Amino acid sequence: MAQKQRRITGTRVGAAGGWGSLRGIVDVYGAEHPVPGVGRTLIQLNKPGGTMCTSCAWGKPAKPGLFEICENGAKATIWDLTTDRCTPEFFAEHSLEELRRWSDHDLEMQGRLTEPLRYDVGSDRYIRCTWDEAFASIGATLRQLDPQSVVFYASGRASLETSYLYALFARLYGHNNLPDSSNMCHETTSVSLKEHIGTPVGTCVLEDFEHCDAIFYFGQNPATNSGRFLHPLQKAVRRGCRLIVFNPVMEKGLVEFIDPQNPLEMLTGHGTRLAHQYLQVKAGGDIAAIVGVCKHLLEMDDAALQRGGPGILDRDFLQEHCHQHEAFLEQVRRTSWEEIEQHSGLQRDALASAASVYAEAQRVIGVYGMGLTQHVHGSQAIGTLLNLLLLRGNIGREGAGICPVRGHSNVQGQRTVGISEKPELVPLDRLAELFDFQPPREQGLATVDACEAIRAGRVKAFIALGGNFLRAIPEQEAMEKAWAAQELTVSIATKLNRSHLFPGKEAWLLPCLVRSEIDVQAGGAQVVTIEDSFSHIHASHGQHEPASPHLRSELAIVTGMAKATLAPNPRCDWDAWTADYGKVRDLIAATYPEFHDFNARLDTPGGFYRGNPARERRWQTASGKAEFTLPTVLSSLGLGDAPGRYHLITMRSNDQFNTTIYGYSDRLRGLEGSRMVLLMNSEDMTAAGLREGQEVSLQSDAGDELVRQVDGLRVTTFPLPRGCVGGYYPELNPLIPLWYHDEHSKTPAAKGVPVRIHTGAIRESRHAAAL
């Protein structure tokens, strides 16, 4: 299939939601020609008895609306339920060398994989094989390898049942090399929150948004990444809650929302203005901005005390529940407004206005996304946001708390049930007792560690439970070159993606069911479960016949590999677990007490809550109290400003979920037709002598003398702070050095990549022509 050259065009930017959202769904519906009955599935999505969306991890209310879906959730469901099929005959017609010239979109547009496939090196093609052949060969190879040289990766969509068995398989095999997609996005959350409040997840529940007085919102775009969040935001604003947004990018989804389920709003085209105040902070400037808010709070507190009032800070809470708050307050006092303005890119008056809203609010929620986590000092940014919330006791009470917005639908749940490279986070003693073995205690490989080990030749095999690993990581080209040296690669997938085109010496492509398909095992139709961002557990019921009779569930594929690899263990009945997923849930409950009565609570409306000690103000930290962060920097960036240097923010379009590209529309940013764009402030364009539509190259400016470059980008005017440029993930991932990551979590720092713009000769590059 010839690759199309696409032209960038502008469009009028309307509100989030509304008719534009419906048109976006219709466009994907028309392209995918989904199976009959998809409308019924969409109506039942995220409701008791229905399918839980495979898109984001936003909560599912106990009393759902008529439609509990968003544009991206509908697109993801339709994308899964396409009638297009990617059969062995397709691979007979196309070599992998040819397919590597295709775009991400065109690869996935071939439809659902239908049969297990083996890579044939002689023809450079995938060819048909049997499941028995695949399992036997994978098991034989794994038995020959050192377990420490093998990585088991998970993408964040697999169910709790599959995830538990996958992690158990890894540890019975002999390693903790269990990276997952959270390593690339919210691992900073897991590390920072665990250190400071004793829990690796947010403290809020969905109902808190019905009671908050203010929401301080950092670095997240709900319209593109978690569309159902717009409904509680709209309701909160309508009842008087004030939304204060900190984001370098002016995102329409935080400015105005038209509810597609409200006939009046749809007819009039008038929605709800959301942001009370929108502060376009510099890339990496969040720490300085939060310190500025805290500094004005202190000034207000001092003035209130001088007047004989009670003050602004919650001193009783600070004394009883917090550690090091005095040191933080002293540090804030010493920090000058000049430093704060310089690093945040915001004026003192703007930060003072935000602080006034915070001081007046009795209950405040701090919301954030990857705009905070994907920085070299992202852990400190999250810690500083926690400081702000703690100053007035906004952790551990109704209508208040910290709320990281997670991406993949079960990425939090996978961590909960054992997919972690950190052995200290897993109840290994309990696993040893249940399954009569000695689990490995060595630290496993996270994503960055795994990439470094692959490049060094230390990793010999990579098993991928979903995902598009090679496309999602930094330094894509270097990693693709190193990938083929592995002895074994296995991909469990629903559709073809770029990662599948770089096989190891032995490679298998194993097709699985999607969540909306009926999963029938020996014990009958099965139910799976997921955990949302609010620590609630939900059952998901398949609705459709499988796309092919040759497909197997993710769980059945995991158990098939485990049986073929591991020595028999009377405590491990893989066949029984495959036949009845309820038995796996019993194992989860036996391992993790918060899952007690798991099967009995399976279909609880709104999910059942597994609890959170910090929500109850029980701080499982080193001091037994909530730990204040003492930030060592005012900017989250790893490298500061320099002449000719810009800070690149990678972002997702309105027509995308992670590495899945549904189309070429970024409606809410007014961009259509191409993903090869470089978004720039108009004043920066003028200063650099660039013009609209000019083709340029972007080159890494990380200072390590390695050439990392993406060509064929069209300069496009966009309202960003000066010194910041924007472009799309994953096309610009090659510019991110593998070593450029959060200092504590190793999350790639994709929201502040140091780059330079080049206008000279453009080298030959697949990135210039791919899209």
CORDA-V511881 format. One record per backbone hydrogen bond with DSSP energy under -0.5 kcal/mol. CO is the residue of the C=O (numbers start at 1). NH is the residue of the N-H. If there is no record, write none. Layout:
BEGIN
co	nh
CO	NH
CO	NH
END
This chain:
BEGIN
co	nh
4	6
9	672
12	14
16	258
17	21
18	22
19	23
20	24
21	25
22	26
23	27
24	28
25	29
26	30
27	31
28	32
29	33
32	83
32	84
33	83
35	38
37	41
38	42
39	43
40	44
41	45
42	45
44	47
47	50
50	541
51	46
54	409
55	409
57	533
59	61
61	606
62	64
70	74
71	75
72	76
73	77
74	78
75	79
76	80
77	81
79	82
81	35
84	112
85	87
86	114
87	90
87	91
88	92
89	93
90	93
90	94
95	99
96	100
98	101
99	102
103	107
104	108
105	109
107	110
108	111
111	496
112	86
116	129
117	509
118	127
119	121
120	124
120	125
124	96
125	120
127	118
130	134
131	135
132	136
133	137
134	138
135	139
136	140
137	141
138	142
139	143
140	144
141	144
141	145
142	145
146	149
147	150
149	460
149	461
151	153
151	463
153	465
154	181
156	410
159	163
160	164
161	165
162	166
163	167
164	168
165	169
166	170
167	171
168	172
169	173
170	174
170	175
176	178
177	152
179	154
180	183
181	184
182	185
182	187
186	190
187	191
188	192
189	193
189	194
190	194
191	195
192	196
193	197
193	198
193	199
194	198
196	627
197	620
205	208
206	209
207	210
208	211
208	212
213	242
214	365
215	217
215	244
216	218
216	367
217	246
218	369
219	371
220	222
221	224
221	225
222	226
226	229
227	230
228	231
228	232
229	233
230	234
231	235
232	236
233	237
234	238
235	239
236	241
237	240
242	215
242	244
243	245
243	276
243	277
244	217
245	247
245	279
246	219
249	251
250	252
251	254
252	16
252	255
252	256
254	275
255	274
256	16
257	259
257	272
258	18
258	260
259	262
261	263
262	266
263	267
264	268
265	269
269	271
272	257
274	243
277	245
277	279
278	280
279	247
279	281
282	285
284	636
285	289
286	290
287	291
288	292
289	293
290	294
291	295
292	296
293	297
294	298
295	299
296	300
297	301
298	302
299	303
300	304
301	305
302	306
303	307
304	309
305	308
313	315
314	318
315	319
316	320
317	321
318	322
321	626
323	628
324	328
325	329
326	330
327	331
328	332
329	333
330	334
331	335
332	335
336	340
337	341
338	342
339	343
340	344
341	345
344	282
347	351
348	352
349	353
350	354
351	355
352	356
353	357
354	358
355	359
356	360
357	361
363	213
363	214
364	401
365	216
365	367
366	403
367	218
368	405
369	372
369	373
370	374
373	375
374	751
375	378
376	743
377	381
378	382
379	383
380	384
381	385
382	386
383	387
384	388
385	389
386	390
387	391
388	392
389	392
389	394
390	393
391	314
397	400
401	366
402	203
402	204
403	368
404	406
406	57
407	57
408	411
410	414
411	415
412	416
413	417
414	419
415	418
418	420
421	423
421	444
422	425
423	426
426	428
427	431
428	432
429	433
430	434
431	435
432	436
432	437
437	439
444	446
446	450
447	451
448	452
449	453
450	454
451	455
452	456
453	458
453	459
454	457
458	460
460	487
460	488
461	151
462	464
462	490
463	153
463	465
464	466
464	492
465	155
468	471
468	472
469	472
469	473
475	479
476	480
477	481
478	482
479	483
480	484
482	485
483	486
486	505
487	506
488	462
489	508
490	464
491	493
491	510
492	466
493	512
494	113
497	500
498	501
499	502
506	489
507	119
508	491
508	510
509	117
509	511
510	493
511	552
514	517
516	543
516	544
518	520
519	521
519	526
521	524
524	521
526	542
528	540
529	160
530	538
531	413
532	535
535	610
536	532
537	608
538	530
540	528
544	518
548	551
552	513
553	557
554	558
555	559
556	560
557	561
558	562
559	563
560	564
561	565
562	565
562	566
569	572
571	573
572	574
573	577
574	578
575	579
576	580
579	523
580	583
580	584
581	585
582	586
583	587
584	588
585	589
586	590
587	591
588	592
591	593
592	595
593	596
595	598
597	601
598	601
599	602
601	604
602	539
604	607
608	537
612	615
612	616
613	616
613	618
614	617
617	619
618	620
619	621
626	323
626	628
629	631
634	288
636	377
642	645
646	648
646	755
647	725
648	650
648	753
649	727
651	729
653	656
655	662
655	663
657	660
659	661
660	657
660	662
664	673
665	655
666	669
666	670
666	671
667	670
668	252
670	11
671	666
672	9
675	677
675	728
676	714
678	716
679	726
680	718
681	685
682	686
683	687
684	688
685	689
685	690
686	689
691	694
694	715
696	713
697	758
698	710
699	756
706	708
708	700
710	698
713	696
713	715
714	678
715	693
716	680
718	720
719	250
721	724
723	647
724	681
725	649
726	679
727	651
728	732
730	733
732	735
733	475
733	736
735	737
736	475
737	740
739	741
740	749
742	746
747	742
748	750
749	752
750	650
753	648
754	701
755	646
756	699
758	697
761	763
765	768
765	769
766	770
END
